[in-house]
Amino acid sequence: MKVTVISLFLLFATFLLLSNFVIAEEFDFNFEKEMVVGIPKQIDIKIENEKIYEAKAFVKDSKGLIISEMYYTSWISPDYVKLDTTPLLVRVSSGEGERLICVRIKEPEKINYYELCKNITLLRGNNLLNGNNIYLTDKTKIREIVIFIIIGFCIVLLIVILLSKIKEYNYLKSKII
C-alpha cells in the first residue's frame, strides 16, 4: 500500500515537472549572423502555437557571462518581456569573435523556460567600413575628435585675443603715463 501511494505521488510529481518544462512545441529565432559591437540588431522570434509568452534575448561571452542588453521601450539588462508586436533589439557592449546568442521563452508567471542558442560573430565597430558608410561607433569617435579640435581652437583664439588686449592696454597705459 505504501509503495503504491509513493509510486503514484512520484508519477504525479514527474508529470507536473515535465508539463512545466515542455512549454513550446516549435520555437526558433532569426538574426543577422554578424553583429557589430554597439550596434543594435533585431531578433525575430517564431513560435508555432498561439500561447502568450515572455522572452529575453542575450549574447554570452566565452566565459558564459552576458555581454549585451535588450531594448524594449528602453535599454535594459536581459529580463523577460512580453512577446508582442514590439521589435526585440539586442546590443552587445563588448567582445569580438564567435559567441552565442540565446533566446529564452516562458509562459507568464512560470519559472521554467525554454532556451535556444546559436552562434554569432561579433565584430569591432571601429575597424570596419561598409562601402562609404562608417559605423555609428566610428561616427561617434570622429564627432568627439572634431568637437575637441574646435574647442581647442576656440581656447587658443581666446588666449590670443586676450594677450593682444593686454598688450594694447599696456601700450596705452605707457602712453598715458
FINU-239866 format. One record per atom (N, C-alpha, C, O): residue in one letter; x, y, z. Coordinates in steps of 0.001 Angstrom, whole numbers, plus 500000, padded with zeros to 6 digits. Layout:
# FINU-239866
aXYZ...
# end
This chain:
# FINU-239866
m500824498810500000m500000500000500000m500864501248500000m500615502172499225k501906501293500882k502791502449500930k503527502623499602k503725503744499132v503923501515499012v504649501570497751v503755502161496662v504229502945495840t502488501806496641t501550502311495634t501332503816495802t501315504544494810v501167504288497023v500946505713497276v502200506504496884v502111507548496238i503351505995497280i504598506671496934i504796506667495422i505213507680494859s504512505569494761s504639505472493304s503703506452492612s504097507118491655l502465506545493091l501510507480492492l501962508927492716l501844509766491823f502475509208493906f502956510556494197f504125510912493275f504151512004492707l505098509996493121l506242510242492250l505805510404490793l506343511247490076l504853509616490360l504333509722488996l503659511079488781l503860511723487751f502866511503489750f502182512793489670f503187513952489674f503044514898488899a504201513879490544a505232514918490622a506027514983489312a506343516073488837t506346513847488738t507060513804487463t506222514433486362t506742515180485534f504941514138486348f504037514720485352f503998516239485475f504042516946484469l503914516747486714l503885518189486920l505175518855486445l505134519899485793l506308518258486768l507584518819486344l507730518813484832l508147519808484240l507386517692484204l507510517606482755l506547518542482049l506886519094481002s505378518729482586s504410519626481932s504890521070481990s504534521862481117n505683521437482986n506218522795483064n507414522998482146n507628524103481648f508198521947481914f509381522099481074f509030522137479594f509695522846478839v508038521422479158v507661521400477750v506641522500477529v505438522284477676i507131523687477174i506215524811477027i506068525244475580i505124525967475258a506943524840474718a506848525259473325a507141524082472415a508209523475472495e506193523763471553e506415522667470618e507444523062469568e508400522325469322e507252524216468954e508173524708467943e508564526142468284e507700527000468469f509863526398468367f510363527712468742f511665527941468006f512541527077468009d511802529090467378d513028529422466668d513175530948466644d512226531676466933f514354531412466302f514546532848466149f515542533110465031f516420532295464751n515383534272464398n516261534682463306n516981535963463681n516460536786464434f518176536124463153f519006537295463421f520088537340462358f520307536362461643e520766538478462255e521909538565461357e523070537804461984e523295537892463191k523796537067461176k524859536186461688k526072536939462213k526895536376462935e526183538224461847e527266539060462365e526665540263463070e525654540814462636m527299540663464163m526813541802464931m528004542691465271m529022542215465774v527867543982464993v528911544942465324v528684545406466755v527567545760467131v529743545403467547v529655545820468940v529127547252468998v529645548145468329g528079547457469816g527494548776469985g526341549081469044g525644550078469238i526119548251468029i525042548485467063i523894547525467361i524099546311467348p522687548035467631p521547547152467931p521124546334466722p521171546807465587k520712545102466983k520189544213465939k518868543632466410k518676543363467596q517963543444465460q516639542909465776q516669541388465811q517337540743465003i515935540834466757i515759539388466886i514299539082466552i513391539656467152d514076538189465608d512720537782465242d512456536400465822d513117535429465453i511488536314466732i511159535053467412i509914534463466764i508920535154466543k509994533179466467k508860532490465848k508418531336466749k509210530457467090i507144531358467122i506567530299467949i505360529753467200i504547530519466683e505242528426467141e504208527790466328e502817527776466960e501829527611466245n502714527943468258n501380527876468857n500884529266469225n501609530246469057e499686529359469712e499041530650469989e499152531094471445e498518532080471822k499921530415472264k500057530798473667k500789532134473786k501507532549472877i500594532781474903i501296534033475188i502585533689475926i502583532917476885y503684534277475460y504978534012476067y505683535306476431y505370536380475916e506636535173477326e507594536227477617e508936535739477087e509196534536477042a509783536676476688a511070536282476114a512169537187476623a511924538302477084k513378536685476530k514554537521476732k515635537017475795k515748535819475533a516426537952475297a517499537621474367a518794538213474899a518803539301475474f519886537485474702f521174537955475200f522310537271474470f522123536230473839v523500537871474561v524714537313473979v525657536975475124v525849537769476044k526246535779475053k527196535325476085k528619535414475544k528865535154474366d529556535786476425d530958535755476026d531503534342476180d530753533415476486s532810534173475969s533410532841476013s533365532215477407s533515531001477541k533160533033478451k533065532521479817k531620532289480245k531367531860481371g530668532571479349g529257532385479676g528599533601480320g527439533540480726l529345534718480415l528789535939481002l527994536707479944l528360536717478768i526918537343480366i526087538113479450i526782539437479146i527158540174480057i526949539734477849i527652540946477425i526751541826476559i527238542583475719s525453541727476763s524532542500475934s523410543071476785s523236542716477951e522658543964476162e521440544473476767e520346544408475718e520616544314474520m519122544458476180m517976544279475303m517142545551475311m517033546225476336y516548545878474155y515704547065474078y514243546654474016y513828545885473149y513486547179474942y512038547008474953y511484548220475683y511321548197476903t511203549250474954t510800550582475415t511962551369476021t511888552594476108s513029550696476440s514273551334476869s515337550241476934s515017549053476887w516608550647477044w517682549656477142w517706549086478551w517807549827479529i517612547763478650i517570547080479941i518526545902479921i518910545417478857s518901545455481088s519626544201481182s518656543107480767s517443543263480905p519186542004480259p518258540973479790p517274540553480881p517664540007481913d516024540811480639d514941540416481519d513782540011480620d513746540387479448y512858539265481145y511749538805480320y510820539951479978y510488540778480827v510405539987478719v509432540965478245v508339540218477491v508563539128476963k507178540809477452k506048540186476772k506297540190475267k506680541210474693l506077539042474636l506207538967473187l504956539551472559l503858539023472733d505125540625471840d504010541234471122d504558541802469822d505523541265469278t503985542840469331t504423543392468053t505648544287468175t506218544683467159t506067544615469391t507245545446469588t508498544668469197t508697543552469678p509359545237468325p510575544514467947p511508544347469143p511610545229469996l512166543233469190l513118542939470259l514517543220469704l514950542574468750l515221544186470303l516554544560469849l517583544160470891l517329544233472094v518761543731470413v519862543365471296v521089544160470860v521370544293469668r521819544689471853r523039545447471590r524147544859472463r523983544720473675v525270544516471841v526409543931472548v527335545052473007v527617545983472253s527808544954474252s528655546007474812s530144545764474602s530922546718474593s530559544517474433s531992544231474266s532164542856473636s531209542091473504g533382542565473255g533697541250472726g534020541280471250g533789542270470555e534563540164470791e534922540014469395e535057538529469111e535507537779469977g534679538086467926g534818536688467541g533517535920467704g532436536504467776e533643534604467760e532478533723467854e531905533726469271e532636533543470245r530620533931469375r529913533931470653r528579533220470477r528259532744469388l527808533152471551l526467532561471500l525421533638471716l525533534452472632i524406533639470870i523239534484471088i522111533540471492i521863532535470826c521431533868472585c520419532977473146c519091533706473302c519048534909473558v518022532959473143v516679533452473412v516016532461474346v516039531252474116r515429532990475396r514646532177476325r513199532622476237r512908533816476162i512292531647476247i510875531984476322i510259531215477477i510707530127477840k509227531807478038k508498531143479114k507083531693479143k506802532770478618e506214530939479761e504859531419479959e504865532389481143e505619532198482097p504024533434481082p503986534379482203p503682533664483525p502927532693483567e504279534162484577e504077533642485933e504693532264486153e504492531680487218k505431531724485192k506114530434485376k507606530683485445k508110531658484889i508312529793486133i509750529958486266i510521529117485254i511667529439484939n509931528069484750n510608527216483783n510610527875482415n509632528510482019y511710527721481699y511846528362480400y512414527378479387y512933526318479738y512298527763478123y512879527010477027y513924527914476397y513626529065476075e515153527415476212e516249528234475698e516795527649474413e516934526434474272l517101528534473479l517718528139472223l518879529089471969l518701530307472011c520070528547471706c521260529366471451c521831529031470082c521778527888469627k522378530055469437k523001529894468124k524308530675468108k524513531583468914n525185530314467183n526463531016467045n526264532358466359n525422532504465473i527055533331466784i527058534656466175i528492535157466181i529271534824467075t528839535961465175t530169536552465095t530086538019465487t529332538788464891l530866538403466496l530920539793466936l532085540481466252l533192539947466187l531817541686465738l532830542473465044l533021543792465770l532069544354466314r534251544286465777r534541545595466382r534097546672465415r534443546616464235g533342547649465883g532819548707465035g533880549655464524g533723550190463426n534960549893465265n535935550894464853n536928550370463820n537791551125463372n536833549097463429n537739548557462420n537051548331461081n537679547844460142l535779548675460979l535020548282459806l534543549469458989l534146550501459532l534588549304457680l533962550246456765l532978549466455922l533285548370455453n531802550022455729n530772549380454919n530544550272453711n529664551133453738g531326550080452644g531232550971451498g531706552348451911g532818552495452418n530879553361451700n531217554729452099n530696555057453490n530970556138454011n529949554144454098n529344554418455397n530259553954456522n530783552840456494i530441554810457496i531196554432458688i530178554035459743i529146554691459886y530455552976460479y529521552544461505y529386553602462596y530243554474462745l528311553512463343l527966554511464356l529081554727465364l529339555861465768t529748553652465778t530800553814466785t531929554676466240t532506555468466986d532264554542464942d533286555378464335d532799556809464203d533566557738464456k531544557017463814k530995558360463678k531035559089465008k531342560280465057t530726558384466087t530746558997467410t532168559423467774t532369560524468286k533142558575467517k534532558921467828k535004560101466987k535681560993467497i534651560112465704i535043561212464828i534404562510465306i535061563551465329r533131562461465685r532428563635466181r533106564166467442r533284565375467589e533487563263468357e534161563691469583e535497564357469273e535842565359469900i536249563825468325i537547564405467955i537348565787467339i538074566724467674v536373565922466444v536110567218465811v535708568251466860v536188569384466831i534841567872467775i534419568796468834i535620569199469695i535761570369470052f536478568242470026f537674568528470818f538580569519470083f539108570448470696i538762569329468779i539609570237467988i539000571636467939i539718572626468081i537682571730467738i537018573036467683i537143573761469022i537442574954469059i536913573041470116i537045573654471443i538481574119471673i538697575219472181g539457573303471308g540865573680471450g541198574912470639g541903575797471123f540706574988469413f540934576160468561f540321577410469186f540942578473469188c539102577285469716c538434578424470358c539222578908471571c539349580114471780i539745577999472360i540538578380473549i541802579118473120i542156580140473708v542484578603472095v543704579261471608v543370580655471074v544104581610471330l542262580774470333l541836582064469799l541531583053470918l541909584221470827l540849582601471976l540561583463473118l541837583928473814l541936585083474230i542800583039473938i544075583401474578i544800584447473737i545347585406474281v544810584273472406v545472585244471528v544787586598471628v545458587626471717i543461586611471616i542717587865471738i543003588520473087i543240589726473153l542984587737474155l543240588268475490l544653588846475586l544844589925476147l545640588135475042l547026588634475074l547162589915474259l547868590839474663s546501589971473133s546591591195472331s545923592360473051s546409593487472961k544827592123473760k544161593184474517k545035593634475685k545090594825475993i545709592704476327i546615593053477424i547777593889476890i548173594880477504k548316593481475746k549417594217475144k548955595626474749k549674596602474967e547764595725474174e547198597022473797e546968597894475036e547247599093475020y546462597286476100y546223598010477355y547539598535477919y547617599696478322n548572597699477954n549882598117478462n550469599239477605n551077600173478127y550287599141476305y550792600186475406y550101601515475678y550746602559475770l548753601457475806l548002602688476080l548352603229477461l548444604444477638k548544602371478422k548900602792479773k550263603496479778k550445604498480470s551217602970479005s552545603583478956s552493604935478233s553307605806478538k551588605139477310k551445606402476618k550846607470477530k551200608645477445i549936607044478402i549262607973479291i550218608424480377i550194609595480754i551035607565480879i551931607893481996i553114608593481490i553995608959482268
# end
